[in-house]
C-alpha cells in the first residue's frame, strides 16, 4: 500500500514540473513575439520618418 501512495505523488511532481517548463517556454515565446513586434514597429516608424 505504501508503494501505491508514493507513485502518484511522484507522477504529480512530474506533471507539475512539465507544466512549469511548458509555462516557461510559452512565456519566453510570448516575450520574444512582443519584442519582435515592438522592433518591427520601430523600424516602420524610422522608414516613415525618412520618407518625410
N, C-alpha and C positions, 0 to 999 in steps of 0.2 A: 504493500500500500504506500509506503514511503517513496518508493521509486516513481510511482504513478503521480504523486503530488509534485515531485521535483521536475518532471519532464514538462508539464505545462508552463511552469514559471520560466524555464529556460527558453521555451518557444516564445513566450510573451516578451521576454527580453530581446530575443532576436527580431521579433516583429517591431518592437519599439525602436531598435537600432536601425532597422531597414527604413522605417517611416522617417526617422530623423535624417538619415542620409538622403532620402528622397526629397525631404523638405529643404535640406541644404542645397541640393542640386537645383531644385526649382527656384529657390531664392537667388542663387548665383545666375541662373539663366535670365530671370526677370531683371536683375540688376544690369546684366550685360545688354539686354534689349533696351532698357531705359537709357543707358549710356550711349548706345548706338543711335537711338532716336534723337537724343539731345545733340550729339555730334553732327548728325545729318542736318538738323535744323540750323546749327551754327554755320555750317558750310553753305546752306542755301541763303542765309542772311548775308554772308560775305559776298556771294555771287551777285545778289541783288544790289548791294552797295556798290560793287564795281561797275555795274551796268549804268547806274545813275550818275 
